[in-house]
Amino acid sequence: MNNANQETMVQKNLTEEDEIDLRELFNTILKYKYKIAAFSFIVLLATFYYVLSIPNSYKSEVILAPQGANKSVSGGLASLAGLAGVSLGGSDAKDPFIIMEATLKDYEFNRYIVEKYELIEKLQNPQNLVFALGFDGFYAQAEKSEEEVDQEARIYETIKNLSTVLSISSDKKSGLITLSAEHIDRFLAKELVDIYLKELIEKIKFNDMKEIDQQIKYYNKELVSTHDVSLKEQLSTSLSALMQKRVFSLANDYYFVSKVTDSRVAYIKEKTKPKRALILVVSLVTSLILGIFMAFFLEFIKKSDEENV
């Protein structure tokens, strides 16, 4: 019985201590409520000023459908062509999305586009910006300070910036490819999509036509040198298939893909970011937590000073 009474007393004391601690914590919050409120208000006001100064971002995209895979033209000559270092893989051996994605990440390819279309100035001095309530104070002040850097560094920074602006994705079910650009200038976003689509197609087409021409040259050489009738027939068939592939590829405006939807300038209300309401809510919650923490810290310092005295 004595043990039971002792355990009951211990539990009662712990409960009373918890109630006292919670009461003290609550009293501390009430004691510093005006300071917490003032701190949260200042943080929220600064955040509100900041989110109003961020221009809206807009997205433009084009959806592409890969063309049907062509049959391989290598036939029984794959090993023979391999000896000459010529690839006979048709378009079925190349995933359009993988090729476009790899080309989009190529530094020299991006450098060529940046210089050709003068993208450095366009990205550094965007136009047609849209702000909430038309307020651009913070953004305008931030843009005033510009450091002078050499041309190579400017090109590098522009390409780095483009890697965050441009994106390419593929739907696994439908196989559709989406090339998009997200930027604070909605007109520039569309322009970037159109530029990169055009240059990607031209680049890949040039490489493929160069490969096909090498194959045709190799086959013609073998066709002249061989005396085997059966081999001549196979070479002629392969040459015919290569020529057909070349003609059909060049006949398509977008080479190995076709447009499903065209790019367009986003409507002014179709912003993708910033999420201003979410930023304000997060700022309010964070400032309240920090304010309460500072209140406890100040109370702890005050009690420590009193005990020392």
Secondary structure, 3 states (H helix, E strand, C coil): CHHHHHHHHHHHHHHHHHHHHHHHHHHHHHHCHHHHHHHHHHHHHHHHHHHHHCCCEEEEEEEEEECCCCCCCCHHHHHHHHHCCCCCCCHHHCCHHHHHHHHHCCHHHHHHHHHHCCHHHHHHCCCCCCCHHHCCHHHHHHCCCCCCCCHHHHHHHHHHHHHHHEEEEECCCCCCEEEEEEECCHHHHHHHHHHHHHHHHHHHHHHHHHHHHHHHHHHHHHHHHCCCHHHHHHHHHHHHHHHHHHHHHHHCCCCCEEEEECCCCCCCCCCCECCHHHHHHHHHHHHHHHHHHHHHHHHHHHHHHHHHC
